[in-house]
Amino acid sequence: MSDKKFQTIIDCGFSKIRAGAFNEEDKNNPFFIESNFYTDQFNFKLDIQKIVASLEKSTNQYIDNIDLMIDSSKTISVAISVFKKIEELKLRQDDILFLIQEAKQQIKKYYSDYNIAHIIINNYKIDNIDYSELPDEIDCQFISLDIIFICLPSELVLTFKNIFSELNISINQIICSSYAKSINYKINLNLTGEVSFIDIGFKKTSIISFNNEKLIFLDVLPIGGNHITKDISLLLKIDINEAEKLKLNLEKNNSQTDNPNFSLEMLQKIAFARTEEILELCDKSLVSNLKIKTQSKMILMGEGSKILDNKFKDKISFSKDIDFLEETLGDVCQSGYKLRKTHNKQEVVVVPKKQIKQGFFEKLFHLFR
C-alpha cells in the first residue's frame, strides 16, 4: 500500500503550466504553483521539471505519478446511442458494460486518431422510459444508452506521455481541462437549468453546455486569447510578450512614452473587437445546436478572458448577457482533483490498467463509486 500523502494535478496549457498537490490527510493544506507565461513551448520539459521540483520540495514527497489536465483546439465530443435486447428480465451491470464497450469500440474504429478522455452517460432508456441514473434493480426487456465521448488528439496525448515518461512520471488519468473546470464551477455556483461555459484559452475557445446535471453540448473553436495578443502586437507594433502584459492590464493607464502607436483607447478597441468576434462565434455554435435555447446563461472563463471582468461587459457589443468568472490557480487545479475524487453519476470511471483484474470485460469500467 502506498504511503504517499499527496495527489498531484498538473494542468499543461499552451501559455502556462499550473500544478497542485493535494494532501489526502489534510484537505485544507494544498500546495499550488504555476509557471511564467510563455508564447511557445520550446522549454516545455524544463518548465515541467521546475514545477515538479518545487512541489516535491513543498510536500517533501517524490512525485512519480500525476493526473494530467490538457486541452486542444482539436478536442471533439461524439454523441452515440447503443441498445440491447435483454434476454433475462433483470437488468444486470454486465448488460451496461457490454453497451459501453460496444460504443467505445465504435469510437476507436471511426476516430482512430483520438484518445478517449471522458465517457458520459446522459440517458438510460429502459422499455421506453427515460432515466438519468441507472435504477438499482429493475425488470427490463430493452435498454438503450445515450453516451457522449470527449476525445483528445492521440498525437497530443502521446507527446505528453513521452515528456512525463522521460521524467519518470506516470499519468494516472488524462482530464479535459475545460470539461473539468465547467463541472466544478457549476457545482460551486449551484447553477441549475441551462448554462454554457465559454472557456477562452490561449489557442482555442471551448463551449461546454449543461441542462441541470446533463452535459448537452461541447464544441471547440480554434481561436483564443493568443489571437487578441497578436492583434495588439501587430497593430501597436510591439513585442508579443509586451502585448500580453498590456492585454492583462486593460484597466490601468499603460502609458508608453516611447511608443507613438499606443493609447489606452486604442488598446481596448483592439482587444474588445477580437473578444466580440470570439463571443459571436461561440453564440453561432450554440445556436446551431437545437438542444440549446436562446436564453441559456453564458459564463466567460479561462486565461484568455482575463482582459475582461464584469465592469467591462457594457463595452462589449454582444447581444447576450454574459457573466465573467475570475478563476484562480487553485480553482483550476481543484477542478481536476474534484473530478477525480467526487462522485459523478453520469460519468463512467475508467480504471487504470495496473489496477485491473482479469474478467470477461477486464473490468474496464466502474459505473458507480
Secondary structure in CASP SS format (residue, H / E / C, confidence):
PFRMAT SS
TARGET T0000
AUTHOR 0000-0000-0000
METHOD secondary structure of the structure
MODEL  1
M C 1.00
S C 1.00
D C 1.00
K C 1.00
K C 1.00
F E 1.00
Q E 1.00
T E 1.00
I E 1.00
I E 1.00
D E 1.00
C E 1.00
G C 1.00
F C 1.00
S C 1.00
K C 1.00
I E 1.00
R E 1.00
A E 1.00
G E 1.00
A E 1.00
F E 1.00
N E 1.00
E C 1.00
E C 1.00
D C 1.00
K C 1.00
N C 1.00
N C 1.00
P C 1.00
F E 1.00
F E 1.00
I E 1.00
E E 1.00
S C 1.00
N C 1.00
F C 1.00
Y C 1.00
T C 1.00
D C 1.00
Q C 1.00
F C 1.00
N C 1.00
F H 1.00
K H 1.00
L H 1.00
D H 1.00
I H 1.00
Q H 1.00
K H 1.00
I H 1.00
V H 1.00
A H 1.00
S H 1.00
L H 1.00
E H 1.00
K H 1.00
S H 1.00
T H 1.00
N C 1.00
Q C 1.00
Y C 1.00
I C 1.00
D C 1.00
N E 1.00
I E 1.00
D E 1.00
L E 1.00
M E 1.00
I E 1.00
D C 1.00
S C 1.00
S C 1.00
K C 1.00
T C 1.00
I E 1.00
S E 1.00
V E 1.00
A E 1.00
I E 1.00
S E 1.00
V E 1.00
F E 1.00
K E 1.00
K E 1.00
I C 1.00
E C 1.00
E C 1.00
L C 1.00
K E 1.00
L C 1.00
R C 1.00
Q H 1.00
D H 1.00
D H 1.00
I H 1.00
L H 1.00
F H 1.00
L H 1.00
I H 1.00
Q H 1.00
E H 1.00
A H 1.00
K H 1.00
Q H 1.00
Q H 1.00
I H 1.00
K H 1.00
K H 1.00
Y H 1.00
Y C 1.00
S C 1.00
D C 1.00
Y E 1.00
N E 1.00
I E 1.00
A E 1.00
H E 1.00
I E 1.00
I E 1.00
I E 1.00
N E 1.00
N E 1.00
Y E 1.00
K E 1.00
I E 1.00
D C 1.00
N C 1.00
I E 1.00
D E 1.00
Y E 1.00
S C 1.00
E C 1.00
L C 1.00
P C 1.00
D C 1.00
E C 1.00
I C 1.00
D E 1.00
C C 1.00
Q C 1.00
F E 1.00
I E 1.00
S E 1.00
L E 1.00
D E 1.00
I E 1.00
I E 1.00
F E 1.00
I E 1.00
C E 1.00
L E 1.00
P E 1.00
S H 1.00
E H 1.00
L H 1.00
V H 1.00
L H 1.00
T H 1.00
F H 1.00
K H 1.00
N H 1.00
I H 1.00
F H 1.00
S H 1.00
E H 1.00
L C 1.00
N C 1.00
I C 1.00
S E 1.00
I E 1.00
N E 1.00
Q E 1.00
I E 1.00
I E 1.00
C E 1.00
S H 1.00
S H 1.00
Y H 1.00
A H 1.00
K H 1.00
S H 1.00
I H 1.00
N H 1.00
Y H 1.00
K H 1.00
I H 1.00
N H 1.00
L C 1.00
N C 1.00
L C 1.00
T C 1.00
G C 1.00
E E 1.00
V E 1.00
S E 1.00
F E 1.00
I E 1.00
D E 1.00
I E 1.00
G C 1.00
F C 1.00
K C 1.00
K C 1.00
T E 1.00
S E 1.00
I E 1.00
I E 1.00
S E 1.00
F E 1.00
N E 1.00
N C 1.00
E C 1.00
K E 1.00
L E 1.00
I E 1.00
F E 1.00
L E 1.00
D E 1.00
V E 1.00
L E 1.00
P C 1.00
I C 1.00
G C 1.00
G H 1.00
N H 1.00
H H 1.00
I H 1.00
T H 1.00
K H 1.00
D H 1.00
I H 1.00
S H 1.00
L H 1.00
L H 1.00
L H 1.00
K C 1.00
I C 1.00
D C 1.00
I H 1.00
N H 1.00
E H 1.00
A H 1.00
E H 1.00
K H 1.00
L H 1.00
K H 1.00
L C 1.00
N C 1.00
L C 1.00
E C 1.00
K C 1.00
N C 1.00
N C 1.00
S C 1.00
Q C 1.00
T C 1.00
D C 1.00
N C 1.00
P C 1.00
N C 1.00
F C 1.00
S C 1.00
L H 1.00
E H 1.00
M H 1.00
L H 1.00
Q H 1.00
K H 1.00
I H 1.00
A H 1.00
F H 1.00
A H 1.00
R H 1.00
T H 1.00
E H 1.00
E H 1.00
I H 1.00
L H 1.00
E H 1.00
L H 1.00
C H 1.00
D H 1.00
K H 1.00
S H 1.00
L H 1.00
V H 1.00
S C 1.00
N C 1.00
L C 1.00
K C 1.00
I C 1.00
K C 1.00
T C 1.00
Q C 1.00
S C 1.00
K E 1.00
M E 1.00
I E 1.00
L E 1.00
M E 1.00
G C 1.00
E H 1.00
G H 1.00
S H 1.00
K C 1.00
I C 1.00
L C 1.00
D C 1.00
N H 1.00
K H 1.00
F H 1.00
K H 1.00
D H 1.00
K H 1.00
I C 1.00
S C 1.00
F C 1.00
S C 1.00
K C 1.00
D C 1.00
I E 1.00
D E 1.00
F E 1.00
L C 1.00
E C 1.00
E C 1.00
T C 1.00
L H 1.00
G H 1.00
D H 1.00
V H 1.00
C H 1.00
Q H 1.00
S H 1.00
G H 1.00
Y H 1.00
K H 1.00
L H 1.00
R H 1.00
K H 1.00
T C 1.00
H C 1.00
N C 1.00
K C 1.00
Q C 1.00
E E 1.00
V E 1.00
V E 1.00
V E 1.00
V C 1.00
P C 1.00
K H 1.00
K H 1.00
Q H 1.00
I C 1.00
K C 1.00
Q C 1.00
G C 1.00
F C 1.00
F C 1.00
E C 1.00
K C 1.00
L C 1.00
F E 1.00
H E 1.00
L C 1.00
F C 1.00
R C 1.00
END
